[in-house]
Amino acid sequence: MRISQKLLTEQPDRPDESAGLANVPGSVRANKAGLSPRTVWAGAMTAVVAAAALGIGIRSPLPPPAAGMLDPPPAPSYAEGRVVPPYDVAMPDPDVMVGGHSDYLYTGAGDSGPPNISVRAFTDLEHLGAEVDAMPALPPWTNGWTWAPDVRHVDGRYVMWFASPDVGDVLPTGVPAKCIGVGVSTSPQGPFLVGRQPVFCGPWGSIDPRTFVAPDGHLWLDWKADVNAAWGPAQNPDLSQNQPTVLWAQRLAPDGVTLEGPAHELLAATRPWEHKLVEAPDMVRADNRYFLFFSANPSYQDGDGIGVAVCRGPAGPCDEPYAGPLLGSSPLGLGPGEESLFTQAGVTWILFSPNGTALYRQLAVARIGFGPDGPYVSAFDGAVPGLRAATRHGGSSNSA
C-alpha cells in the first residue's frame, strides 16, 4: 500500500563491491554558478517571508478536500503503540530501510560525540543488533551532532541524507547554520563517505531531509527550512516578527545525490496548534492520495505532536484538513515527534521519538492505516516490525 518512504521491493543488504564512490561531488549544489549555500534558497524564502509579513496567503488556495476527508477527522491516539528497547538510550530521528534478510534502523546522534549516525540491523525491532557508527569520519564542514538520517538503495549503492551544523556558515545569531549533507556507501552499515561541503543550507539553515519515490519512479527530497533559527535563543513563536517554518520538496536525479529543477513549497506552519513550527516531513502515498506527515511545535517539549496534511502530489502544495495532531503526548512519552514511516509485508509502521525518562528521546512504534477519512492509528496487537528470514522475499537490487 505504501510506495514512498522505502521501496516496496525489498533492498539487498549485502555490500555491492562494484558500487564506486567517485560520483559523490565535494559539494553537490542546486546552483551551478558557485553561489554560497545561504544564497541557494534566498529568493524563494524571501518571497515566502514577504508574503507572510503582508498577511497574504503563502500558498495558492487548495480545492476543498475530497468528501470524507474532513468528516470525521482522525482522533488523536494515546494508547496504541509501544516503546522499543533499549529504554535508557537516546534514539532520536529513527529511520528504517527494509532489506532482503535484515532491516536497518538508523538514528541520529544523541549528543556531539560518536557514534555520529547509529545503525542497527534487526529482524525483530525489539531485538536490535549491535550498534555500528555508519559515519565514523565526519566531513570537514561539521564537528558533529548529526541527525535525521535517511538511507535508500539507489543506483547500486546506499545513499544517506542527514543534517548537521556547518561550522563555516555562522548565522547572525552567532551559531552555525544547520545544513543538509549527503554520503554514499557500498554497505547499508557504512561507512558512508560524505562530500567536503554540505549540499545546501538556506538563508537560516535547512534540516530534516527525507526521500520519497513517486509512482513514476522519480526520487524527491523533502526538508524543513530552519526559519526558526532567526527567532533567537528564546525560540518564542508568539512574537509577531517571528515567521513560520516551511517544508519544501525538490526532485533528485537518478543518482540520488543531485538536486534537479526548482524547490517547491509543501506546507507552512499556519495552524494554531503548530505554533509556527513544522518539521520532519515524510511523504507517503496510499489509496492514490498523497499524505505529508510532519512534527509540529518545538521538539523536546510536551506540546510536540505528529500531524498529517493532504497533498496534490510530490511537489505539493499540501493542506491540513485537521485541526490537531494525529499523535500527541501519551503514556508512551511526552511530545512525540521526529516521525518516519515504512512499509513491511503490507503493514505501514510509524516510528517516532517521545520524551522518556531523563529526557531521553526514546524509540516508539505504532501502526498506521489509511481509510476514507485519511490516515489513522491502526489497532495495535502488540506486534512489532520484523519478519523471519523464511518469510522474506529477496527483492531486486533496482535503483529508486
N, C-alpha and C positions, 0 to 999 in steps of 0.2 A: 504494500500500500504506500510505503514511503520511498521516494526516489530522489532524496535530496542530500541530507547531511552526509551519509555514506552511501556508496553504490549498493544497490540491491544485490548485484553479483558480488559474491564474497571475494575478498582480495587475497592474493598469495601472501604467505607470511614467512617465506624463506628468501634470503637475500638474492637479488639478481645481480650476479657479479659483473654482468656485461653492462650494467647501467652506469654511465660515467657521470662525473660531477662537473665536467668542463663547461656545461651550459649555464651554470649559475653566475650571473654577472656580479661584479663587485658592487654595483648599485643599480638595481632594477628600478627605473623611474618611469612614471607615467608621461613625463615630459621629456622630449628628446633634445631640448635646446639648452640643457645644462642648468635649469632653474634649481634653486635650493628646495629642500623638502618642504619648507614652510610656504613656498610660493605655489606649489603644485595645485593646491585646492583653494587658494586665496580668493580667486574670482568667484567661485561657486559659493563659498562660505560667506563672502561679503554680501552677496545678493540675499542669502537667507537671513543674515543678521539685520540687514536693512529692511527687509520685508517685515520682520518681527517688530522692529522698532517703530515702524509706521502703523502697526496694528492691522496689517492686511494679511490675507491668507498666505501661508508659506507654500502650500501646495494647491494646485487646481482642485476644485471640489470633485469628489468621487460620486458616482451614481449611488443611489441607495443600495445597501446590501441586499442580497437575494432573500426572498421570503424564507423565514425560519431562522435567519442569522441573528435576529435581534430578539426573538420571542420563543422561548425564554433565553436569557444569556446563561452561560455556564456558571454554576455556583462555585465559589472557592472551596477547595477541599482541604481539610485539616487533619485527616486521619489516614488517607491512602498513601502507602509507600513505606519505606524503611530506610534507616541509616545503615550504611555498609561499613564493616570493619576494614582497617583498624580504626578504633574510635578516638584514639589520642594523638592522631597525626593530622596535620593540616593537609587537605587535599582540594585546593581551590581550582576553579575553572576546568572541570572534568571534560574530557572528550574521548570517545571510543571509536576505534577503527575495527570493523568486523573482518576477521581473517578466515582462511580456509580451515585451519586446525586450531588456532588460538585467536582470541580477541586481544586488543591492546588498549589499556587505559592510560591516557596522558593527563597529567595535572601540572599546574603551574608551580613556581617556587613559593614556598611559604614565607621566605624572607630573602635577603640579598645574597645568601650563601648557596653553595651547591647542595643538592642537585639543582641544576638550572631549569631543566624540564624533566619531570619524572615520567617513566613509562613502566608499566607492569603488565606482563602477559597474563591471561587468565582464560580458563574455560568455564569458570563459575565466578561471578563477580564477588561472592562472599569469601572466596579463597584465592586471593590475588597472588601472583608470583612475586619474585624478588624485585625490588625497586632498582631500576637502572637509570643513570643520567643520560638522556637522549641527546643532550647538548653539553658535553663536558667542557668544550672550549668555547668561550664567549667570543663574539665578534668584537673588533676594536672599538665600535661605537657605543658599547654599553658596558657597565660594570656589574650588571646582574639585576636581580629581581625581574625575571622573565615570567610571563604568564600568558593565558589564553591560547594554548597550543591548538592547532587544527591540522591533522595529518590525513593525507589521502594518497592512494597509489595512483600516480599519474605518469603516463608515457614511459613505463618501465622502471620507475624509481619512486621513492617516497618523498613527498613534499610537505614540509611543515611551515605554516604561518604562525607567527607569535607576536607579542607586544613586549616592549622593554624601553626604559628611559634611554634617550640619546644624550650622552654626556657632552656632545659637541653642539647641541641645539638648546640653548638656555632661554627660557621664556622671560618676559618682563617681570614676572613674579619671582625670578631668581632660581627656579627649579628647572631641571631638564625636561624637555618635551617628551611625552610618551609616544613612541613611534612603532611602526609595524615593519617587521623583517621577515625574511623567508630563507629556508635552508633545505637541502636535499640530502638523501642518504640512499644507500643500496639495501638497507635493512630497516624494518619498522621500529627497531630498538636503537637505531642510530649507529654511530654518531652522525648527527646532522651537521653538515658544513654550511655555514651562513655567509652571505655576502658581506663585504667590508663596509657597506653603508646600508642604512635602513631603506626599505622600498619607498615609504613616504611617511610624513609626519602631519602635514596640515598646519594651518595657522596656529592652533593651540594644542596640537598633538592629535594622534589617531590611535585607537586601541581596539581590542576585541575582534580580530579577524575571524571569519568563519566562511568556509566554502560551501557552494551549493551547485549541484548538477541539474540543469534544466532538462525538460523532456527531449529537447533537440540535441542533447549531448554537450551543449556549451557549459563551461565551468564559469561560475561567478564568485566574486569575493564580496562579502558584506563586512561592514565595520562601523564603529562609532567615531564620529568627530568629537574629540575631547574638549568641547566648548566650555565645560565647567572648570577647566583649568584656569580660565580667565576670571572665575569667581573669587579667587584669592584663597588664602589659608582657611578662612571661616567656612567656605563652601556653603554659603547661605542662599538657597534658591528663592527666598522670598523678597530679596532686593530687586527692585524693578529693573535695574540696569543689567541684571544677570540674564543672559539669553538661554533658551532651552537647548539641550543637546540634540543632535540629529544623527540618524542612521543612514548609511549610504551603501550603494552597490555598484560594482563595476565588473565588466566581463574580463575573463582571463583568456590568454592564448592557450592553445592545446598543450604547451609545455607546463602549464600550471603555475608559472612564476612571473609571467609578463602581463602587465595590465594593457587592455585594449579599449579604445573608444572613451567616451565621456563617463564621468561618475553620475549616478542617478540618486536623487533623494528618495529614501524609502519612507521615513517616519520621523516626525519631530515630537518632542515631549510636550504635548499641549493639554493632556488630561489632568484635572486637578490632583488625582491620586499619585501622579508621577512626580510632582514637584520639580518639573523642568528637567528631569534626568531620565533618559532611557539609554540602555547599553546592552552588550552581549546579544547582538542579533543572531537569529538562527532561522533560516528559511526552510520550510518543508512544503511538500505538495501532496495532497491527499484528496481523493474524490474529485479530481480535476479542478481543485482550488488551491491557491497559494496562501499559506499562513506564515506570518512572521512572529516567532516567539522572541521575547526580549525581557530583560530585567529593568525595573524602574525603582527610583529612589536611590539614594547613596547606598552602596554596598557596606557591609559590616554594621548596618543599622536595622533596628527592628521593623521599620517600615518598608524595607526592601521586599519586593514581590515579583512574580513572573506573570507577564501579560501576554496577550496574543492580538495580532492585527490581521486583517484580510487584505490581500494584495492583488493587483491586477496581473502581475507577472513577476519574473525575476528582477526586473528593473523598477518595480513598483508602479505608481505610488501605492501606499498602504493606508488603510483607515481602520480605526478602532471602533467596533460596534459595541464594545463592552465598557462599562463604567468603572471597573475594578480589575484586580488581578485574578488570574486563573489559580495561582498558588500563593498563599501568604504564610505568615507565621503559624506554626502548628507544634504539636508535641515533638515533631522531628527536630525542631530548632527554630530560632527566630530569624526573620528576614531572609528567606530563601532567594537565591539569585544565581547568576553565573551559569545559566542552564545550557545544556546541549541535548540534542535528540539523535537517536539512531534506531534503525530497524534490524531486528534479528529474527529470522524464521517467521516473518509476517507480523511480529509484535513490535510496536513502537514504544520505546522507553525514553524517559526524560531523566537526565542526571542533573543535579543541582547542588548548591553549597549553602546549607543553612548554618547559622552560628551555633556551635556546640559549646561544651564546657570549655572554660579557659579561652574563650573567643576563637577556638579552632573553627575554621571553615571546613566542616566535615563533608563527607560524600553521602548523598541520599539519592534514591532511585524511586520512580513511580512509573506506572503505565499510562499511556495516552491513547485515547480512542478518538475517532472522527465520526460525527453524526450529522444529521441535518442542521443542527444548531452550531456546528463547528467543533473544535477540539474540546475534549473534556478529560478529566482524570478518571481513568477506567477502573473497574473493580480490580482490586489487588488481592490475589490469592496467596500471598506470601512467597511467591516465586521471585527469583531474581534472574537477570540475564545470564545465560550460559547454556551451552549445548554440549552434549557428549560428542566425542570425536566421531563416533559411529553414525551420528545423526547429521553430521555436517556434509556439505556438498562443496567440493573444491571448485570455485568459480574460475573463469578465465582471467588471465592477467591483463585484460584490456585496459586501456587508459581511461581516465574520466572523460 
